[in-house]
Amino acid sequence: MIFRITDYVHYGTLDNRERGTVKLALQLMGMPHPVNITLQGDCLQDLAGCLVDFRNPSPRMLPAELTQLPENIRGVAGDMTASRRMPVKGKKTMENSLYLEWFTSHHDMVLLESTAFSIKVSLPEWIMDSCEEQVQIMANQQMLRTQVKEWSKTYANTQEDGNLPDHHWDKRLREAEAIAIAYQEVFQKYRLNPTGDIRLAFVMGWDDVLDNIAQSEETGTPCSCKSTGMLSLFDILNEQEAQEVQSCMFHPLFQQVMELTDLCQRQFSREINKSQRNRTEPPEPLNQIFYCIRYITPRILSCLLQEKDNDADYCTMAARMALCVEQTRQTVAALDIRRSQVDDEVTERFSSLLEEVNSFQESLATQSRKSNL
């Protein structure tokens, strides 16, 4: 949903001297030409009407797969300011950061955010007043709300297993995953804002939460809508769906997956935190381990849920679980190659999981053959 380009920007300019238009020229490390971006909208008050030069003191090379970006891009401006307060690692104080966000036609948000960039801002050629800034902020929030809705819809409707037909649980679990991903991103944006709960609820489209907050402010009663940054599957599903999912989570196979996930997160917490800080993929075989877990978990849960239905499509379920078997087998092979890098318990647990996933797939295949008799 969000493409962060901060690390890859060497230098750039932002030009909002013409009302209603923001022009960005970015030189990314590894790109043979600058990327010119033309956006509808305006910066916020501190940069409105200005020409801004900025430079990254320690840029990183752009990944090879991203060096084919087009030379000219169009989109819509989001919040663009050099006055966003944010904490700085190793310090107890907050500092102003350069915060530039914009939206593409593919329902993605591009973000540049840093306290380390050197910035030079010209005198403004036109002045934005406080009312105009509030209008721009609200327009940006509405755009982000639309982007979240459209991105979540696209994510939920994306079939990941080739031509295998979706069951409604496949789509519902992807939808829940999309909401959880979007929530984390929106929470990070508004978590330090005094009215962050209201802004987050608006962007996420949680109108019932907005009503609760408004009622709380009107009556002076406490509101339990405070955002915590955590959103579980059960916060997203309705009551009946949550009950069905909870019952399937006690299945021995799913319990085995959850225990393995917890073990890997504990074993590799340092490497995970490092990759998150650097915004890179974990090194192998960790990348393979966590990709496998992310791949098989929703598919196993979906098949367990479908088994409860009278019209369960065992043929499709068996085919989907065959993909899970192959993914788990690849992970076991990767662990065997790098046995010295991974704790024996992790390797043994994955080998055991492979046996159980394979057994589950065979049982579904048997049910498929029976249903076709």
C-alpha positions as YAML, in Angstrom:
chain: A
units: angstrom
residues:
- id: 1
  name: MET
  ca: [0.00, 0.00, 0.00]
- id: 2
  name: ILE
  ca: [2.83, 2.40, 0.85]
- id: 3
  name: PHE
  ca: [6.03, 2.63, -1.14]
- id: 4
  name: ARG
  ca: [8.72, 4.33, 0.96]
- id: 5
  name: ILE
  ca: [11.41, 5.90, -1.19]
- id: 6
  name: THR
  ca: [13.29, 7.92, 1.46]
- id: 7
  name: ASP
  ca: [16.43, 5.78, 1.49]
- id: 8
  name: TYR
  ca: [16.82, 5.84, -2.29]
- id: 9
  name: VAL
  ca: [16.50, 9.61, -2.86]
- id: 10
  name: HIS
  ca: [19.86, 11.30, -3.45]
- id: 11
  name: TYR
  ca: [18.49, 14.82, -3.93]
- id: 12
  name: GLY
  ca: [15.43, 16.56, -5.30]
- id: 13
  name: THR
  ca: [13.32, 19.67, -5.65]
- id: 14
  name: LEU
  ca: [9.70, 20.45, -4.83]
- id: 15
  name: ASP
  ca: [7.96, 23.34, -6.57]
- id: 16
  name: ASN
  ca: [4.56, 24.60, -5.38]
- id: 17
  name: ARG
  ca: [4.91, 28.16, -6.68]
- id: 18
  name: GLU
  ca: [1.87, 27.59, -8.91]
- id: 19
  name: ARG
  ca: [-1.36, 27.15, -6.92]
- id: 20
  name: GLY
  ca: [-2.96, 23.77, -7.35]
- id: 21
  name: THR
  ca: [0.15, 22.06, -8.72]
- id: 22
  name: VAL
  ca: [3.13, 20.45, -7.03]
- id: 23
  name: LYS
  ca: [6.11, 19.47, -9.17]
- id: 24
  name: LEU
  ca: [8.70, 17.04, -7.81]
- id: 25
  name: ALA
  ca: [12.01, 16.18, -9.42]
- id: 26
  name: LEU
  ca: [13.76, 13.28, -7.70]
- id: 27
  name: GLN
  ca: [17.17, 11.84, -8.41]
- id: 28
  name: LEU
  ca: [17.13, 8.26, -7.13]
- id: 29
  name: MET
  ca: [20.36, 6.35, -6.60]
- id: 30
  name: GLY
  ca: [20.82, 3.97, -9.51]
- id: 31
  name: MET
  ca: [18.41, 5.76, -11.86]
- id: 32
  name: PRO
  ca: [19.96, 7.09, -15.10]
- id: 33
  name: HIS
  ca: [17.53, 10.01, -15.18]
- id: 34
  name: PRO
  ca: [15.56, 12.06, -12.65]
- id: 35
  name: VAL
  ca: [11.91, 11.16, -12.05]
- id: 36
  name: ASN
  ca: [9.58, 14.10, -12.71]
- id: 37
  name: ILE
  ca: [6.29, 13.95, -10.82]
- id: 38
  name: THR
  ca: [3.38, 16.33, -11.40]
- id: 39
  name: LEU
  ca: [0.70, 16.35, -8.69]
- id: 40
  name: GLN
  ca: [-2.69, 17.97, -8.28]
- id: 41
  name: GLY
  ca: [-3.02, 19.85, -4.99]
- id: 42
  name: ASP
  ca: [-0.87, 22.02, -2.73]
- id: 43
  name: CYS
  ca: [1.64, 21.63, 0.06]
- id: 44
  name: LEU
  ca: [0.68, 22.51, 3.60]
- id: 45
  name: GLN
  ca: [1.19, 26.02, 4.94]
- id: 46
  name: ASP
  ca: [4.95, 25.93, 5.60]
- id: 47
  name: LEU
  ca: [5.85, 24.87, 2.01]
- id: 48
  name: ALA
  ca: [2.89, 26.30, 0.07]
- id: 49
  name: GLY
  ca: [4.07, 28.71, -2.62]
- id: 50
  name: CYS
  ca: [7.73, 27.70, -2.16]
- id: 51
  name: LEU
  ca: [10.57, 26.09, -4.06]
- id: 52
  name: VAL
  ca: [12.29, 23.47, -1.90]
- id: 53
  name: ASP
  ca: [15.66, 21.79, -2.40]
- id: 54
  name: PHE
  ca: [16.47, 18.71, -0.32]
- id: 55
  name: ARG
  ca: [19.37, 16.27, -0.12]
- id: 56
  name: ASN
  ca: [19.87, 12.89, 1.53]
- id: 57
  name: PRO
  ca: [23.26, 12.65, 3.33]
- id: 58
  name: SER
  ca: [23.38, 8.84, 3.01]
- id: 59
  name: PRO
  ca: [21.31, 7.52, 0.09]
- id: 60
  name: ARG
  ca: [21.10, 3.83, -0.80]
- id: 61
  name: MET
  ca: [21.00, 2.18, -4.20]
- id: 62
  name: LEU
  ca: [17.54, 1.60, -5.62]
- id: 63
  name: PRO
  ca: [16.67, -2.12, -5.95]
- id: 64
  name: ALA
  ca: [17.25, -3.31, -9.50]
- id: 65
  name: GLU
  ca: [13.58, -4.16, -10.07]
- id: 66
  name: LEU
  ca: [12.64, -0.50, -9.47]
- id: 67
  name: THR
  ca: [15.12, 1.14, -11.82]
- id: 68
  name: GLN
  ca: [12.63, 1.01, -14.71]
- id: 69
  name: LEU
  ca: [10.40, 3.73, -13.28]
- id: 70
  name: PRO
  ca: [9.03, 6.04, -15.98]
- id: 71
  name: GLU
  ca: [10.60, 9.46, -16.37]
- id: 72
  name: ASN
  ca: [7.29, 11.32, -15.97]
- id: 73
  name: ILE
  ca: [4.58, 10.45, -13.43]
- id: 74
  name: ARG
  ca: [1.27, 12.08, -12.50]
- id: 75
  name: GLY
  ca: [-0.72, 11.81, -9.29]
- id: 76
  name: VAL
  ca: [-2.40, 13.64, -6.43]
- id: 77
  name: ALA
  ca: [-0.58, 15.39, -3.59]
- id: 78
  name: GLY
  ca: [-1.10, 14.29, 0.00]
- id: 79
  name: ASP
  ca: [0.39, 15.90, 3.10]
- id: 80
  name: MET
  ca: [3.54, 17.78, 2.12]
- id: 81
  name: THR
  ca: [5.34, 19.61, 4.90]
- id: 82
  name: ALA
  ca: [8.74, 20.14, 6.52]
- id: 83
  name: SER
  ca: [7.17, 20.66, 9.97]
- id: 84
  name: ARG
  ca: [5.92, 17.18, 10.87]
- id: 85
  name: ARG
  ca: [7.17, 16.35, 14.37]
- id: 86
  name: MET
  ca: [8.58, 12.89, 14.84]
- id: 87
  name: PRO
  ca: [10.82, 11.10, 17.37]
- id: 88
  name: VAL
  ca: [14.45, 10.51, 16.48]
- id: 89
  name: LYS
  ca: [16.17, 7.28, 17.41]
- id: 90
  name: GLY
  ca: [18.62, 7.77, 20.28]
- id: 91
  name: LYS
  ca: [17.16, 11.10, 21.31]
- id: 92
  name: LYS
  ca: [14.48, 12.05, 23.80]
- id: 93
  name: THR
  ca: [13.30, 15.03, 21.79]
- id: 94
  name: MET
  ca: [11.09, 15.40, 18.71]
- id: 95
  name: GLU
  ca: [12.39, 16.98, 15.52]
- id: 96
  name: ASN
  ca: [10.84, 18.42, 12.39]
- id: 97
  name: SER
  ca: [10.88, 16.05, 9.45]
- id: 98
  name: LEU
  ca: [10.44, 16.44, 5.74]
- id: 99
  name: TYR
  ca: [7.21, 14.57, 5.00]
- id: 100
  name: LEU
  ca: [6.11, 14.23, 1.38]
- id: 101
  name: GLU
  ca: [3.30, 11.88, 0.40]
- id: 102
  name: TRP
  ca: [1.41, 11.50, -2.84]
- id: 103
  name: PHE
  ca: [-1.01, 9.06, -4.43]
- id: 104
  name: THR
  ca: [-0.79, 7.13, -7.68]
- id: 105
  name: SER
  ca: [-3.50, 5.89, -9.99]
- id: 106
  name: HIS
  ca: [-2.77, 2.33, -8.79]
- id: 107
  name: HIS
  ca: [-4.13, 3.09, -5.28]
- id: 108
  name: ASP
  ca: [-0.67, 3.31, -3.76]
- id: 109
  name: MET
  ca: [0.79, 5.99, -1.53]
- id: 110
  name: VAL
  ca: [4.40, 7.04, -2.06]
- id: 111
  name: LEU
  ca: [6.15, 8.43, 1.01]
- id: 112
  name: LEU
  ca: [9.36, 10.32, 1.69]
- id: 113
  name: GLU
  ca: [9.90, 10.96, 5.40]
- id: 114
  name: SER
  ca: [13.12, 11.95, 7.16]
- id: 115
  name: THR
  ca: [14.64, 14.21, 9.83]
- id: 116
  name: ALA
  ca: [18.10, 13.78, 8.29]
- id: 117
  name: PHE
  ca: [17.64, 15.51, 4.93]
- id: 118
  name: SER
  ca: [19.19, 18.95, 4.47]
- id: 119
  name: ILE
  ca: [16.48, 21.36, 3.28]
- id: 120
  name: LYS
  ca: [16.52, 24.78, 1.66]
- id: 121
  name: VAL
  ca: [13.16, 26.58, 1.34]
- id: 122
  name: SER
  ca: [12.60, 29.73, -0.74]
- id: 123
  name: LEU
  ca: [10.32, 32.61, 0.21]
- id: 124
  name: PRO
  ca: [6.71, 31.84, -0.80]
- id: 125
  name: GLU
  ca: [5.27, 33.31, -3.99]
- id: 126
  name: TRP
  ca: [1.76, 33.00, -2.55]
- id: 127
  name: ILE
  ca: [0.44, 32.57, 0.99]
- id: 128
  name: MET
  ca: [-1.84, 29.79, 2.23]
- id: 129
  name: ASP
  ca: [-3.99, 30.85, 5.19]
- id: 130
  name: SER
  ca: [-5.06, 28.55, 8.04]
- id: 131
  name: CYS
  ca: [-8.52, 27.89, 6.57]
- id: 132
  name: GLU
  ca: [-7.03, 26.90, 3.22]
- id: 133
  name: GLU
  ca: [-4.61, 24.57, 5.00]
- id: 134
  name: GLN
  ca: [-7.48, 22.83, 6.84]
- id: 135
  name: VAL
  ca: [-9.28, 22.37, 3.52]
- id: 136
  name: GLN
  ca: [-6.11, 20.82, 2.05]
- id: 137
  name: ILE
  ca: [-5.66, 18.53, 5.07]
- id: 138
  name: MET
  ca: [-9.26, 17.31, 4.81]
- id: 139
  name: ALA
  ca: [-8.88, 16.75, 1.07]
- id: 140
  name: ASN
  ca: [-5.72, 14.72, 1.76]
- id: 141
  name: GLN
  ca: [-7.53, 12.60, 4.36]
- id: 142
  name: GLN
  ca: [-10.40, 11.97, 1.97]
- id: 143
  name: MET
  ca: [-7.94, 10.91, -0.71]
- id: 144
  name: LEU
  ca: [-6.19, 8.55, 1.72]
- id: 145
  name: ARG
  ca: [-9.58, 7.12, 2.76]
- id: 146
  name: THR
  ca: [-10.41, 6.44, -0.90]
- id: 147
  name: GLN
  ca: [-6.99, 4.89, -1.51]
- id: 148
  name: VAL
  ca: [-7.33, 2.56, 1.51]
- id: 149
  name: LYS
  ca: [-10.79, 1.44, 0.38]
- id: 150
  name: GLU
  ca: [-9.75, 0.81, -3.22]
- id: 151
  name: TRP
  ca: [-6.44, -0.84, -2.30]
- id: 152
  name: SER
  ca: [-8.16, -3.17, 0.20]
- id: 153
  name: LYS
  ca: [-10.77, -4.09, -2.40]
- id: 154
  name: THR
  ca: [-8.10, -4.86, -5.00]
- id: 155
  name: TYR
  ca: [-6.06, -6.89, -2.49]
- id: 156
  name: ALA
  ca: [-9.11, -8.92, -1.45]
- id: 157
  name: ASN
  ca: [-10.04, -9.68, -5.07]
- id: 158
  name: THR
  ca: [-6.55, -10.74, -6.15]
- id: 159
  name: GLN
  ca: [-6.39, -14.49, -6.72]
- id: 160
  name: GLU
  ca: [-2.95, -15.71, -5.69]
- id: 161
  name: ASP
  ca: [-3.15, -19.36, -6.72]
- id: 162
  name: GLY
  ca: [-3.42, -19.21, -10.48]
- id: 163
  name: ASN
  ca: [-6.77, -20.29, -11.86]
- id: 164
  name: LEU
  ca: [-8.03, -21.98, -8.68]
- id: 165
  name: PRO
  ca: [-11.49, -20.58, -7.88]
- id: 166
  name: ASP
  ca: [-11.94, -18.59, -4.68]
- id: 167
  name: HIS
  ca: [-14.18, -19.69, -1.86]
- id: 168
  name: HIS
  ca: [-15.83, -16.84, 0.06]
- id: 169
  name: TRP
  ca: [-13.50, -17.58, 3.00]
- id: 170
  name: ASP
  ca: [-10.43, -17.08, 0.79]
- id: 171
  name: LYS
  ca: [-11.63, -13.62, -0.16]
- id: 172
  name: ARG
  ca: [-12.78, -12.76, 3.37]
- id: 173
  name: LEU
  ca: [-9.43, -13.66, 4.92]
- id: 174
  name: ARG
  ca: [-7.56, -11.62, 2.30]
- id: 175
  name: GLU
  ca: [-9.91, -8.72, 2.99]
- id: 176
  name: ALA
  ca: [-9.18, -8.95, 6.72]
- id: 177
  name: GLU
  ca: [-5.44, -9.09, 6.01]
- id: 178
  name: ALA
  ca: [-5.71, -5.99, 3.81]
- id: 179
  name: ILE
  ca: [-7.54, -4.05, 6.53]
- id: 180
  name: ALA
  ca: [-4.91, -5.04, 9.09]
- id: 181
  name: ILE
  ca: [-2.07, -3.93, 6.79]
- id: 182
  name: ALA
  ca: [-3.78, -0.62, 5.99]
- id: 183
  name: TYR
  ca: [-4.53, 0.00, 9.66]
- id: 184
  name: GLN
  ca: [-0.86, -0.37, 10.63]
- id: 185
  name: GLU
  ca: [0.18, 2.18, 8.01]
- id: 186
  name: VAL
  ca: [-2.52, 4.71, 8.87]
- id: 187
  name: PHE
  ca: [-1.87, 4.28, 12.60]
- id: 188
  name: GLN
  ca: [1.82, 5.08, 12.08]
- id: 189
  name: LYS
  ca: [0.88, 8.28, 10.28]
- id: 190
  name: TYR
  ca: [-1.53, 9.60, 12.91]
- id: 191
  name: ARG
  ca: [-0.26, 8.01, 16.14]
- id: 192
  name: LEU
  ca: [1.35, 11.24, 17.41]
- id: 193
  name: ASN
  ca: [-1.45, 13.54, 16.25]
- id: 194
  name: PRO
  ca: [-3.62, 14.99, 19.08]
- id: 195
  name: THR
  ca: [-6.73, 14.06, 17.08]
- id: 196
  name: GLY
  ca: [-5.18, 10.90, 15.65]
- id: 197
  name: ASP
  ca: [-8.05, 8.59, 16.71]
- id: 198
  name: ILE
  ca: [-10.56, 10.67, 14.77]
- id: 199
  name: ARG
  ca: [-8.35, 10.91, 11.70]
- id: 200
  name: LEU
  ca: [-7.56, 7.19, 11.75]
- id: 201
  name: ALA
  ca: [-11.24, 6.22, 12.09]
- id: 202
  name: PHE
  ca: [-12.16, 8.53, 9.20]
- id: 203
  name: VAL
  ca: [-9.45, 7.22, 6.87]
- id: 204
  name: MET
  ca: [-10.28, 3.58, 7.70]
- id: 205
  name: GLY
  ca: [-13.97, 4.25, 7.01]
- id: 206
  name: TRP
  ca: [-15.03, 3.33, 10.55]
- id: 207
  name: ASP
  ca: [-18.03, 5.64, 10.75]
- id: 208
  name: ASP
  ca: [-19.43, 3.82, 13.79]
- id: 209
  name: VAL
  ca: [-16.20, 4.59, 15.68]
- id: 210
  name: LEU
  ca: [-16.51, 8.25, 14.66]
- id: 211
  name: ASP
  ca: [-20.06, 8.26, 16.04]
- id: 212
  name: ASN
  ca: [-18.83, 6.78, 19.34]
- id: 213
  name: ILE
  ca: [-16.07, 9.38, 19.61]
- id: 214
  name: ALA
  ca: [-18.52, 12.20, 18.87]
- id: 215
  name: GLN
  ca: [-20.99, 10.87, 21.44]
- id: 216
  name: SER
  ca: [-18.20, 10.56, 24.00]
- id: 217
  name: GLU
  ca: [-17.14, 14.18, 23.46]
- id: 218
  name: GLU
  ca: [-20.73, 15.36, 23.63]
- id: 219
  name: THR
  ca: [-21.59, 13.53, 26.85]
- id: 220
  name: GLY
  ca: [-18.18, 13.70, 28.51]
- id: 221
  name: THR
  ca: [-18.12, 9.92, 29.02]
- id: 222
  name: PRO
  ca: [-14.94, 7.86, 28.41]
- id: 223
  name: CYS
  ca: [-14.54, 6.34, 24.97]
- id: 224
  name: SER
  ca: [-13.02, 2.91, 24.42]
- id: 225
  name: CYS
  ca: [-12.03, 3.73, 20.84]
- id: 226
  name: LYS
  ca: [-8.42, 4.68, 21.61]
- id: 227
  name: SER
  ca: [-6.16, 3.24, 18.91]
- id: 228
  name: THR
  ca: [-3.46, 0.90, 20.16]
- id: 229
  name: GLY
  ca: [-1.66, 0.05, 16.93]
- id: 230
  name: MET
  ca: [-2.79, -3.58, 17.20]
- id: 231
  name: LEU
  ca: [-5.64, -5.05, 15.19]
- id: 232
  name: SER
  ca: [-6.41, -8.76, 15.37]
- id: 233
  name: LEU
  ca: [-8.42, -10.87, 12.96]
- id: 234
  name: PHE
  ca: [-11.24, -10.95, 15.51]
- id: 235
  name: ASP
  ca: [-11.45, -7.13, 15.48]
- id: 236
  name: ILE
  ca: [-12.23, -7.24, 11.77]
- id: 237
  name: LEU
  ca: [-14.59, -10.19, 11.40]
- id: 238
  name: ASN
  ca: [-18.22, -10.07, 12.48]
- id: 239
  name: GLU
  ca: [-19.34, -12.08, 15.51]
- id: 240
  name: GLN
  ca: [-20.44, -15.19, 13.59]
- id: 241
  name: GLU
  ca: [-17.30, -15.24, 11.43]
- id: 242
  name: ALA
  ca: [-15.13, -14.80, 14.51]
- id: 243
  name: GLN
  ca: [-16.76, -17.80, 16.19]
- id: 244
  name: GLU
  ca: [-16.20, -19.99, 13.14]
- id: 245
  name: VAL
  ca: [-12.57, -18.92, 12.83]
- id: 246
  name: GLN
  ca: [-11.92, -19.44, 16.54]
- id: 247
  name: SER
  ca: [-13.24, -23.00, 16.40]
- id: 248
  name: CYS
  ca: [-10.90, -23.83, 13.50]
- id: 249
  name: MET
  ca: [-7.91, -22.30, 15.24]
- id: 250
  name: PHE
  ca: [-8.04, -25.17, 17.76]
- id: 251
  name: HIS
  ca: [-7.43, -27.68, 15.00]
- id: 252
  name: PRO
  ca: [-4.10, -29.52, 15.67]
- id: 253
  name: LEU
  ca: [-2.66, -28.54, 12.27]
- id: 254
  name: PHE
  ca: [-3.39, -24.86, 12.75]
- id: 255
  name: GLN
  ca: [-2.06, -25.01, 16.32]
- id: 256
  name: GLN
  ca: [1.14, -26.50, 14.94]
- id: 257
  name: VAL
  ca: [1.51, -23.62, 12.46]
- id: 258
  name: MET
  ca: [0.92, -21.04, 15.21]
- id: 259
  name: GLU
  ca: [3.45, -22.65, 17.53]
- id: 260
  name: LEU
  ca: [6.03, -22.73, 14.75]
- id: 261
  name: THR
  ca: [5.32, -19.07, 13.92]
- id: 262
  name: ASP
  ca: [5.83, -18.09, 17.55]
- id: 263
  name: LEU
  ca: [9.06, -20.09, 17.73]
- id: 264
  name: CYS
  ca: [10.47, -18.44, 14.60]
- id: 265
  name: GLN
  ca: [9.53, -14.96, 15.76]
- id: 266
  name: ARG
  ca: [11.33, -15.56, 19.07]
- id: 267
  name: GLN
  ca: [14.35, -17.24, 17.50]
- id: 268
  name: PHE
  ca: [14.87, -14.59, 14.83]
- id: 269
  name: SER
  ca: [13.59, -11.44, 16.58]
- id: 270
  name: ARG
  ca: [16.93, -9.67, 16.23]
- id: 271
  name: GLU
  ca: [17.16, -10.31, 12.48]
- id: 272
  name: ILE
  ca: [13.50, -9.35, 11.99]
- id: 273
  name: ASN
  ca: [13.96, -6.05, 13.84]
- id: 274
  name: LYS
  ca: [17.10, -5.28, 11.85]
- id: 275
  name: SER
  ca: [15.39, -5.90, 8.51]
- id: 276
  name: GLN
  ca: [12.42, -3.77, 9.58]
- id: 277
  name: ARG
  ca: [14.72, -0.90, 10.57]
- id: 278
  name: ASN
  ca: [16.56, -1.14, 7.26]
- id: 279
  name: ARG
  ca: [13.33, -1.83, 5.33]
- id: 280
  name: THR
  ca: [14.89, -4.86, 3.69]
- id: 281
  name: GLU
  ca: [13.90, -8.50, 3.39]
- id: 282
  name: PRO
  ca: [15.32, -10.83, 6.05]
- id: 283
  name: PRO
  ca: [18.38, -12.82, 4.91]
- id: 284
  name: GLU
  ca: [18.00, -16.38, 3.69]
- id: 285
  name: PRO
  ca: [16.81, -18.79, 4.92]
- id: 286
  name: LEU
  ca: [14.72, -16.46, 7.14]
- id: 287
  name: ASN
  ca: [13.02, -14.91, 4.14]
- id: 288
  name: GLN
  ca: [11.99, -18.38, 2.93]
- id: 289
  name: ILE
  ca: [10.79, -19.35, 6.43]
- id: 290
  name: PHE
  ca: [8.52, -16.35, 6.89]
- id: 291
  name: TYR
  ca: [7.29, -16.37, 3.31]
- id: 292
  name: CYS
  ca: [6.24, -20.00, 3.82]
- id: 293
  name: ILE
  ca: [4.42, -19.17, 7.06]
- id: 294
  name: ARG
  ca: [2.62, -16.21, 5.46]
- id: 295
  name: TYR
  ca: [1.69, -18.39, 2.48]
- id: 296
  name: ILE
  ca: [0.35, -21.49, 4.20]
- id: 297
  name: THR
  ca: [-1.38, -19.97, 7.26]
- id: 298
  name: PRO
  ca: [-4.42, -18.36, 5.55]
- id: 299
  name: ARG
  ca: [-4.79, -21.27, 3.13]
- id: 300
  name: ILE
  ca: [-4.86, -23.85, 5.90]
- id: 301
  name: LEU
  ca: [-7.34, -21.75, 7.87]
- id: 302
  name: SER
  ca: [-9.54, -21.26, 4.80]
- id: 303
  name: CYS
  ca: [-9.60, -25.01, 4.06]
- id: 304
  name: LEU
  ca: [-10.50, -25.81, 7.67]
- id: 305
  name: LEU
  ca: [-13.35, -23.31, 7.47]
- id: 306
  name: GLN
  ca: [-14.54, -24.66, 4.13]
- id: 307
  name: GLU
  ca: [-14.66, -28.20, 5.51]
- id: 308
  name: LYS
  ca: [-17.53, -27.05, 7.71]
- id: 309
  name: ASP
  ca: [-19.61, -26.06, 4.68]
- id: 310
  name: ASN
  ca: [-22.04, -28.48, 3.08]
- id: 311
  name: ASP
  ca: [-20.90, -27.42, -0.38]
- id: 312
  name: ALA
  ca: [-17.14, -27.73, 0.29]
- id: 313
  name: ASP
  ca: [-15.15, -27.98, -2.97]
- id: 314
  name: TYR
  ca: [-12.66, -30.70, -1.96]
- id: 315
  name: CYS
  ca: [-11.02, -30.74, -5.38]
- id: 316
  name: THR
  ca: [-10.02, -27.07, -5.15]
- id: 317
  name: MET
  ca: [-9.07, -27.40, -1.48]
- id: 318
  name: ALA
  ca: [-6.80, -30.35, -2.27]
- id: 319
  name: ALA
  ca: [-5.16, -28.42, -5.12]
- id: 320
  name: ARG
  ca: [-4.59, -25.40, -2.86]
- id: 321
  name: MET
  ca: [-3.11, -27.55, -0.11]
- id: 322
  name: ALA
  ca: [-0.83, -29.23, -2.68]
- id: 323
  name: LEU
  ca: [0.69, -25.78, -3.21]
- id: 324
  name: CYS
  ca: [1.16, -25.49, 0.54]
- id: 325
  name: VAL
  ca: [2.90, -28.86, 0.60]
- id: 326
  name: GLU
  ca: [5.29, -27.71, -2.13]
- id: 327
  name: GLN
  ca: [5.99, -24.43, -0.34]
- id: 328
  name: THR
  ca: [6.73, -26.25, 2.91]
- id: 329
  name: ARG
  ca: [8.91, -28.78, 1.10]
- id: 330
  name: GLN
  ca: [10.98, -25.95, -0.43]
- id: 331
  name: THR
  ca: [11.45, -24.45, 3.02]
- id: 332
  name: VAL
  ca: [12.60, -27.77, 4.50]
- id: 333
  name: ALA
  ca: [15.09, -28.10, 1.63]
- id: 334
  name: ALA
  ca: [16.40, -24.57, 2.26]
- id: 335
  name: LEU
  ca: [16.83, -25.35, 5.95]
- id: 336
  name: ASP
  ca: [18.72, -28.55, 5.15]
- id: 337
  name: ILE
  ca: [21.16, -26.58, 2.99]
- id: 338
  name: ARG
  ca: [21.71, -23.93, 5.70]
- id: 339
  name: ARG
  ca: [21.44, -26.23, 8.72]
- id: 340
  name: SER
  ca: [24.33, -24.49, 10.49]
- id: 341
  name: GLN
  ca: [22.48, -21.14, 10.39]
- id: 342
  name: VAL
  ca: [19.22, -22.33, 11.96]
- id: 343
  name: ASP
  ca: [18.42, -23.93, 15.30]
- id: 344
  name: ASP
  ca: [17.74, -27.67, 15.05]
- id: 345
  name: GLU
  ca: [14.34, -27.23, 16.69]
- id: 346
  name: VAL
  ca: [13.15, -24.97, 13.85]
- id: 347
  name: THR
  ca: [14.31, -27.47, 11.23]
- id: 348
  name: GLU
  ca: [12.64, -30.36, 13.05]
- id: 349
  name: ARG
  ca: [9.39, -28.43, 13.48]
- id: 350
  name: PHE
  ca: [9.26, -27.63, 9.75]
- id: 351
  name: SER
  ca: [9.92, -31.26, 8.86]
- id: 352
  name: SER
  ca: [7.08, -32.30, 11.17]
- id: 353
  name: LEU
  ca: [4.84, -29.63, 9.66]
- id: 354
  name: LEU
  ca: [5.57, -30.93, 6.17]
- id: 355
  name: GLU
  ca: [4.32, -34.37, 7.21]
- id: 356
  name: GLU
  ca: [1.12, -32.92, 8.69]
- id: 357
  name: VAL
  ca: [0.38, -30.62, 5.75]
- id: 358
  name: ASN
  ca: [0.99, -33.49, 3.35]
- id: 359
  name: SER
  ca: [-1.35, -35.72, 5.39]
- id: 360
  name: PHE
  ca: [-4.04, -33.03, 5.37]
- id: 361
  name: GLN
  ca: [-3.68, -32.63, 1.60]
- id: 362
  name: GLU
  ca: [-4.05, -36.37, 1.09]
- id: 363
  name: SER
  ca: [-7.21, -36.46, 3.22]
- id: 364
  name: LEU
  ca: [-8.71, -33.65, 1.12]
- id: 365
  name: ALA
  ca: [-7.75, -35.47, -2.08]
- id: 366
  name: THR
  ca: [-9.47, -38.60, -0.75]
- id: 367
  name: GLN
  ca: [-12.61, -36.61, 0.01]
- id: 368
  name: SER
  ca: [-12.44, -35.14, -3.48]
- id: 369
  name: ARG
  ca: [-12.36, -38.59, -5.07]
- id: 370
  name: LYS
  ca: [-15.29, -39.75, -2.92]
- id: 371
  name: SER
  ca: [-17.37, -36.71, -3.84]
- id: 372
  name: ASN
  ca: [-16.82, -37.43, -7.53]
- id: 373
  name: LEU
  ca: [-18.06, -41.04, -7.32]
...
